[in-house]
Amino acid sequence: MNTYSDILSRLRADGNFRSIPRELVDSDSVTDLSSNDYLGLGADRGLQDHFFSSAYNRRIPMTSSASRLLSGRQREYDDLENFLAELYGRPCLLFNSGYHANTGMIQALATGDTMIVADRLVHASIIDGITLSKSAFTRFRHNDISHLEKILTKEAAAHERVLIVVESVYSMDGDRADIDTIVGLKEKYP
């Protein structure tokens, strides 16, 4: 039996040992393509200084501290949801992260006898949401609309509800799902 020490030694020897990197000394000389701070806002000290220079902004809570269902609403969240609802012409619900949106929404939408059909390359957080929903699911080849339709032809009629789960843009590869065609398929197999 391998001990954890043996496993770690083998990972180091094979060049596969991973560790949390130290903060970069000169982050201006490096473009970080591995974080979720796509616009660099988290590292923009000038933007942060400008934001917190306003007395009003210094009073904004930096955390919700608990679920809104437990601790109530905060005006700032309501204001942002209302702003987004007005901007996009439909109601808006904020989640504190993409992970929470993916796990929460899929569970909420998958009720009763739901079949979930997901693109093979959806993010792991989406798979977590599918798993938590306890719904039947299958995956289709990445961006392969004909494979998706074969699955829908075979499975849709046997379930009360079918959810097709894709990403509009797959962040690892930059590919885009053909949303219009997928919506058309969903209308064909309600």
Backbone bond lengths (Angstrom), bond angles and torsions (degrees), N, CA, C in turn:
res aa  C-N    CA-C-N  psi(-1)  N-CA   C-N-CA  omega(-1)  CA-C   N-CA-C  phi
1 M - - - 1.453 - - 1.538 108.54 -
2 N 1.333 115.58 134.83 1.459 120.84 177.56 1.520 110.23 -78.81
3 T 1.305 115.95 132.12 1.461 119.02 173.69 1.525 107.73 -84.66
4 Y 1.317 116.27 164.95 1.462 119.39 177.30 1.519 110.12 -59.56
5 S 1.287 116.08 -35.90 1.465 120.54 178.86 1.527 110.47 -61.93
6 D 1.355 116.97 -42.81 1.459 121.54 177.67 1.531 111.05 -62.69
7 I 1.312 115.26 -43.10 1.473 120.34 -179.41 1.526 109.91 -62.93
8 L 1.329 116.98 -45.36 1.464 120.75 179.60 1.527 111.32 -63.98
9 S 1.325 116.37 -40.18 1.466 120.16 178.32 1.519 110.90 -62.70
10 R 1.330 117.31 -42.67 1.463 121.34 179.63 1.535 110.45 -64.69
11 L 1.341 117.01 -41.61 1.462 120.35 177.59 1.528 110.95 -60.38
12 R 1.332 116.56 -42.74 1.477 120.09 178.25 1.529 110.38 -63.67
13 A 1.333 116.71 -45.86 1.467 121.39 -177.95 1.530 111.21 -62.39
14 D 1.322 116.63 -35.98 1.464 121.19 -179.03 1.528 113.18 -84.40
15 G 1.324 116.35 -2.50 1.460 119.95 -178.40 1.514 113.24 74.98
16 N 1.328 117.23 21.87 1.463 121.43 -177.90 1.521 113.88 -111.48
17 F 1.316 117.75 8.44 1.457 120.66 179.83 1.533 108.35 -75.69
18 R 1.309 115.73 129.98 1.459 120.13 -179.03 1.523 109.66 -111.48
19 S 1.316 115.74 144.53 1.464 120.76 175.21 1.519 108.42 -143.98
20 I 1.297 115.16 160.04 1.460 120.53 -179.00 1.525 108.22 -72.80
21 P 1.331 117.66 122.58 1.466 119.54 -178.01 1.523 111.45 -70.85
22 R 1.315 114.85 151.11 1.466 119.94 174.78 1.523 107.92 -73.71
23 E 1.336 115.50 157.91 1.455 120.10 177.86 1.527 109.27 -60.60
24 L 1.316 115.62 139.37 1.452 119.99 179.03 1.524 110.13 -66.93
25 V 1.326 116.75 137.33 1.455 120.82 -179.38 1.522 110.37 -69.12
26 D 1.326 117.63 -45.70 1.452 121.81 -178.22 1.526 108.77 -120.72
27 S 1.327 116.51 84.50 1.460 119.64 -175.03 1.534 112.09 -70.91
28 D 1.349 118.31 -14.23 1.459 119.96 177.75 1.524 112.03 -71.71
29 S 1.328 116.81 -21.18 1.462 119.64 -178.14 1.529 112.64 -92.36
30 V 1.321 117.31 2.33 1.461 121.81 -176.41 1.522 109.16 -128.93
31 T 1.313 116.24 138.33 1.459 120.82 172.01 1.513 107.01 -101.83
32 D 1.321 116.50 116.65 1.464 122.25 -177.02 1.514 109.39 -90.79
33 L 1.327 116.83 108.63 1.458 121.68 178.53 1.522 111.78 -101.69
34 S 1.328 117.54 9.68 1.455 119.99 -175.88 1.523 113.29 -107.10
35 S 1.316 118.71 -4.78 1.457 120.03 -178.89 1.516 110.34 -101.16
36 N 1.310 116.62 177.00 1.458 121.62 175.94 1.523 111.32 -95.08
37 D 1.329 117.47 5.83 1.462 121.71 179.04 1.524 108.15 -88.49
38 Y 1.344 115.17 64.25 1.456 121.48 -171.73 1.528 113.37 -57.64
39 L 1.309 116.87 -35.35 1.457 119.59 -176.92 1.524 112.72 -95.37
40 G 1.327 117.75 -0.92 1.459 120.93 179.61 1.511 113.65 74.33
41 L 1.327 117.79 15.79 1.469 120.70 -176.95 1.521 112.37 -67.98
42 G 1.336 117.09 -33.01 1.462 120.57 -178.51 1.519 112.76 -66.74
43 A 1.314 117.55 -24.94 1.460 121.47 -177.97 1.525 112.34 -104.05
44 D 1.317 117.86 0.43 1.458 121.28 -176.64 1.527 110.11 -84.79
45 R 1.321 116.08 92.31 1.477 121.30 -177.59 1.528 111.61 -63.04
46 G 1.331 116.71 -36.03 1.466 119.43 178.87 1.521 111.51 -62.27
47 L 1.318 117.10 -42.63 1.453 121.45 177.89 1.524 110.25 -63.74
48 Q 1.315 117.09 -43.16 1.466 120.81 178.92 1.530 110.72 -63.41
49 D 1.336 116.74 -45.18 1.472 120.02 178.73 1.521 110.55 -60.25
50 H 1.339 116.66 -43.98 1.458 120.60 179.17 1.535 110.51 -62.14
51 F 1.329 116.63 -45.14 1.462 120.62 -178.94 1.529 111.03 -60.52
52 F 1.333 116.44 -47.24 1.462 119.80 -175.97 1.529 112.94 -81.88
53 S 1.331 118.34 -2.81 1.471 119.42 176.10 1.524 111.09 -71.78
54 S 1.316 117.31 -20.68 1.462 121.59 177.13 1.524 109.62 -81.34
55 A 1.322 116.77 128.74 1.470 121.08 179.05 1.532 110.28 -59.79
56 Y 1.335 117.23 -36.84 1.466 120.65 179.38 1.531 110.46 -61.37
57 N 1.326 117.11 -46.42 1.458 120.64 -177.73 1.522 112.54 -66.41
58 R 1.328 118.08 -28.93 1.466 120.22 178.51 1.521 111.63 -68.31
59 R 1.331 117.43 -18.08 1.471 120.76 179.58 1.527 112.80 -91.11
60 I 1.328 117.39 -6.27 1.467 120.09 -179.92 1.524 108.18 -71.08
61 P 1.337 117.52 129.36 1.469 119.63 178.70 1.526 110.67 -62.22
62 M 1.318 116.89 140.08 1.462 121.12 -178.92 1.517 112.15 -90.61
63 T 1.300 117.79 1.76 1.452 122.00 177.56 1.521 109.34 -155.85
64 S 1.309 116.02 153.85 1.463 119.19 174.07 1.518 109.76 -83.75
65 S 1.323 118.01 -17.03 1.466 125.93 177.26 1.520 114.70 67.12
66 A 1.305 117.83 -18.28 1.471 120.70 178.15 1.519 108.02 -168.57
67 S 1.304 115.01 170.35 1.456 120.80 176.86 1.520 109.82 -58.85
68 R 1.317 115.63 142.32 1.469 119.98 177.70 1.529 110.67 -61.52
69 L 1.318 116.69 -29.15 1.464 119.37 177.80 1.518 111.64 -65.64
70 L 1.321 116.84 -28.13 1.463 121.03 -179.42 1.519 113.01 -94.30
71 S 1.326 116.62 -45.43 1.460 119.74 -170.36 1.523 113.98 -101.85
72 G 1.317 117.09 -2.56 1.460 119.63 177.34 1.510 112.85 92.23
73 R 1.289 113.55 -179.79 1.459 121.54 -174.85 1.519 110.47 -89.67
74 Q 1.313 115.15 151.43 1.453 120.69 171.52 1.519 107.56 -114.32
75 R 1.311 116.08 136.73 1.465 121.78 -175.30 1.530 111.57 -53.81
76 E 1.328 117.41 -39.39 1.459 120.69 -177.16 1.531 111.96 -62.41
77 Y 1.343 116.69 -38.97 1.464 120.04 177.54 1.529 110.24 -66.67
78 D 1.330 115.84 -43.81 1.465 119.49 177.83 1.522 110.90 -60.71
79 D 1.340 115.90 -44.04 1.468 119.60 -179.87 1.526 111.18 -59.84
80 L 1.332 116.85 -44.83 1.464 119.92 -179.40 1.526 110.88 -67.57
81 E 1.325 118.09 -43.27 1.471 119.99 177.52 1.524 111.07 -60.72
82 N 1.333 116.98 -41.57 1.467 120.12 179.00 1.525 111.17 -66.21
83 F 1.327 117.16 -40.80 1.464 121.30 177.61 1.535 110.37 -60.48
84 L 1.339 116.45 -47.48 1.465 120.39 -179.56 1.526 111.45 -66.07
85 A 1.334 117.12 -37.87 1.462 120.95 178.33 1.526 110.23 -62.63
86 E 1.323 116.42 -42.55 1.463 120.16 178.34 1.532 110.75 -67.61
87 L 1.315 116.46 -41.18 1.465 121.49 -179.14 1.531 111.77 -62.56
88 Y 1.356 116.59 -43.01 1.468 120.79 -175.06 1.527 113.94 -101.86
89 G 1.319 117.53 -3.84 1.456 120.43 175.94 1.510 115.00 71.44
90 R 1.327 116.96 26.35 1.467 120.71 176.85 1.531 108.99 -155.81
91 P 1.325 117.62 158.55 1.472 119.43 -179.29 1.526 112.30 -59.86
92 C 1.311 115.96 154.07 1.461 121.99 -176.62 1.523 108.98 -132.62
93 L 1.318 116.69 142.05 1.455 122.54 174.31 1.517 107.73 -130.93
94 L 1.329 116.83 122.99 1.460 121.34 -179.89 1.518 110.85 -86.15
95 F 1.317 115.51 142.01 1.458 123.23 169.72 1.521 106.51 -117.27
96 N 1.329 117.08 154.43 1.465 117.90 -176.88 1.527 113.02 -79.37
97 S 1.332 118.50 -7.25 1.459 120.68 174.41 1.523 108.79 -163.27
98 G 1.335 115.44 163.69 1.453 120.23 175.39 1.512 111.57 -62.80
99 Y 1.328 116.48 -35.85 1.468 120.54 178.02 1.531 110.17 -58.96
100 H 1.327 116.34 -47.77 1.468 119.48 -179.16 1.521 111.92 -66.47
101 A 1.319 117.02 -34.89 1.467 119.50 176.36 1.527 110.32 -63.61
102 N 1.330 116.40 -46.12 1.462 119.96 -177.91 1.521 112.27 -66.16
103 T 1.322 117.85 -43.58 1.465 118.86 -179.13 1.521 111.36 -73.51
104 G 1.318 117.62 -36.44 1.464 120.51 -177.93 1.510 114.15 -75.09
105 M 1.323 117.14 -45.37 1.466 119.94 -175.52 1.516 112.43 -69.66
106 I 1.310 117.42 -40.98 1.464 119.02 -178.32 1.524 110.14 -64.34
107 Q 1.322 117.12 -42.93 1.468 119.58 177.09 1.517 111.48 -61.11
108 A 1.338 116.30 -41.43 1.463 120.29 -177.63 1.530 111.70 -67.93
109 L 1.311 117.25 -36.67 1.466 120.84 -177.56 1.528 113.20 -81.33
110 A 1.321 117.18 -25.75 1.468 121.07 -177.36 1.527 109.36 -91.32
111 T 1.327 116.03 95.34 1.461 120.59 -179.68 1.515 109.68 -119.58
112 G 1.322 115.79 154.16 1.458 119.87 176.90 1.512 112.09 58.20
113 D 1.309 115.10 -132.82 1.461 121.85 -177.71 1.524 110.11 -92.25
114 T 1.332 116.08 75.28 1.462 121.37 -179.44 1.522 110.21 -100.68
115 M 1.309 115.12 137.92 1.462 122.15 172.31 1.518 106.73 -109.37
116 I 1.335 117.20 127.96 1.456 121.86 178.21 1.522 108.44 -108.22
117 V 1.332 115.49 128.11 1.458 121.76 177.39 1.526 106.28 -117.46
118 A 1.331 116.35 114.84 1.465 121.04 -173.87 1.521 111.61 -118.64
119 D 1.315 115.49 145.55 1.461 121.51 173.08 1.525 108.20 -60.47
120 R 1.312 117.08 142.15 1.461 122.98 -177.40 1.536 112.38 -58.31
121 L 1.330 118.36 -26.99 1.464 120.70 -175.19 1.526 114.85 -103.16
122 V 1.347 118.10 16.84 1.461 117.40 177.37 1.526 110.34 -63.45
123 H 1.302 115.53 153.57 1.461 123.09 -177.20 1.529 111.15 -60.17
124 A 1.319 115.64 150.31 1.468 121.88 -179.58 1.530 112.06 -56.53
125 S 1.326 118.12 -32.21 1.465 120.08 179.10 1.523 111.56 -66.01
126 I 1.323 116.64 -29.92 1.463 120.56 175.86 1.529 109.46 -70.09
127 I 1.314 116.70 -41.34 1.470 120.23 176.42 1.529 109.71 -61.80
128 D 1.330 117.61 -39.29 1.472 120.45 175.41 1.524 110.45 -58.96
129 G 1.322 117.11 -44.94 1.462 120.56 178.57 1.514 112.55 -62.40
130 I 1.334 115.92 -41.14 1.469 120.27 178.09 1.528 109.57 -63.30
131 T 1.320 116.73 -45.54 1.467 121.08 179.88 1.522 110.88 -61.49
132 L 1.319 116.96 -44.50 1.467 120.75 179.74 1.523 112.38 -64.60
133 S 1.321 117.46 -26.76 1.469 120.59 -179.79 1.523 112.03 -71.12
134 K 1.335 116.38 -20.42 1.472 122.77 -177.99 1.532 112.34 61.11
135 S 1.305 116.16 23.26 1.466 121.20 178.51 1.520 110.22 -89.39
136 A 1.316 114.60 157.59 1.466 119.56 172.09 1.519 107.29 -65.45
137 F 1.329 117.21 140.05 1.460 118.13 176.62 1.510 111.22 -150.36
138 T 1.315 112.80 157.59 1.451 121.73 174.84 1.516 107.23 -145.50
139 R 1.323 116.01 167.84 1.459 120.02 -178.21 1.523 109.60 -125.13
140 F 1.314 114.66 147.89 1.463 119.76 175.72 1.522 109.74 -110.88
141 R 1.331 115.46 156.31 1.467 120.41 -179.96 1.527 109.74 -57.10
142 H 1.317 115.48 143.78 1.464 121.49 -174.22 1.523 112.65 -52.14
143 N 1.326 113.97 122.11 1.469 123.68 177.60 1.528 113.96 54.60
144 D 1.327 117.01 24.64 1.460 121.99 -178.98 1.535 108.60 -97.91
145 I 1.317 115.76 90.99 1.467 121.96 -175.76 1.527 111.47 -62.18
146 S 1.318 118.31 -37.02 1.473 119.47 -179.63 1.529 110.73 -67.23
147 H 1.332 117.69 -36.55 1.464 120.22 176.28 1.527 109.79 -66.89
148 L 1.319 117.01 -41.00 1.465 120.77 176.32 1.523 110.14 -58.77
149 E 1.323 117.13 -45.44 1.462 119.25 -178.67 1.528 111.79 -65.91
150 K 1.320 118.53 -36.33 1.471 120.19 176.04 1.523 110.55 -59.33
151 I 1.316 116.20 -43.55 1.478 120.28 179.32 1.520 110.05 -64.32
152 L 1.328 117.13 -44.88 1.468 120.19 -179.47 1.522 111.25 -63.71
153 T 1.328 117.19 -40.23 1.467 121.04 178.39 1.524 110.48 -58.87
154 K 1.321 115.33 -40.93 1.461 120.55 -177.16 1.530 113.04 -78.85
155 E 1.341 118.53 -38.18 1.463 122.35 -168.09 1.526 116.35 -104.23
156 A 1.325 118.83 -29.92 1.463 121.43 -168.13 1.523 113.64 -56.78
157 A 1.314 117.42 -45.45 1.462 120.36 -175.57 1.530 112.90 -66.75
158 A 1.315 117.28 -21.00 1.461 120.79 -177.04 1.534 112.98 -85.34
159 H 1.332 117.49 -0.60 1.465 120.52 -176.19 1.520 111.06 -129.26
160 E 1.322 114.12 150.22 1.463 121.52 179.00 1.530 111.14 -65.67
161 R 1.315 116.07 -37.23 1.467 121.68 -176.67 1.524 108.81 -144.20
162 V 1.325 116.52 144.27 1.459 121.66 175.14 1.528 108.19 -124.67
163 L 1.324 116.34 128.70 1.467 121.62 173.44 1.517 107.91 -109.74
164 I 1.320 116.08 129.89 1.458 121.21 173.27 1.526 105.52 -103.39
165 V 1.319 115.89 123.13 1.463 120.42 -174.86 1.528 109.56 -117.27
166 V 1.332 114.50 118.99 1.460 122.17 177.36 1.526 107.72 -138.63
167 E 1.305 115.76 173.31 1.463 120.91 171.57 1.514 107.43 -109.62
168 S 1.303 117.04 141.46 1.467 118.61 178.85 1.519 110.05 -65.32
169 V 1.339 117.08 -42.10 1.462 122.78 174.49 1.521 107.23 -132.63
170 Y 1.321 116.89 125.83 1.464 122.17 179.25 1.521 107.93 -85.53
171 S 1.329 115.82 109.81 1.460 120.49 -169.34 1.526 113.76 -64.63
172 M 1.312 118.98 -27.33 1.458 120.03 -179.04 1.522 111.83 -72.49
173 D 1.334 117.48 -34.50 1.460 121.07 -175.82 1.520 113.72 -113.97
174 G 1.320 116.34 -19.99 1.459 119.88 -177.26 1.513 113.85 82.07
175 D 1.346 118.50 5.30 1.470 120.03 177.91 1.525 108.74 -73.32
176 R 1.302 113.80 159.90 1.461 120.75 178.65 1.523 109.39 -120.39
177 A 1.324 114.76 143.01 1.465 119.76 174.52 1.527 108.52 -78.86
178 D 1.320 116.68 148.44 1.463 122.15 176.83 1.529 107.57 -84.58
179 I 1.332 115.15 80.29 1.464 121.58 -172.45 1.526 111.62 -59.99
180 D 1.323 117.95 -43.13 1.469 120.10 -178.42 1.522 111.82 -59.58
181 T 1.317 117.25 -44.53 1.466 120.83 179.24 1.529 110.51 -66.72
182 I 1.324 116.85 -39.52 1.467 120.38 179.51 1.526 110.58 -65.79
183 V 1.329 117.43 -39.60 1.472 120.45 175.60 1.523 109.61 -61.64
184 G 1.327 116.84 -41.39 1.465 120.35 177.25 1.522 112.25 -60.19
185 L 1.333 116.44 -41.72 1.473 120.20 176.83 1.524 110.68 -64.42
186 K 1.310 116.53 -41.39 1.465 120.27 -179.46 1.524 110.28 -62.48
187 E 1.332 116.42 -38.00 1.461 119.58 177.44 1.516 111.37 -68.20
188 K 1.317 116.59 -32.69 1.467 121.32 178.50 1.532 111.10 -72.61
189 Y 1.320 117.41 -32.91 1.459 122.73 179.70 1.531 109.05 -122.80
190 P 1.335 116.75 75.47 1.481 119.47 -174.05 1.526 113.46 -67.62
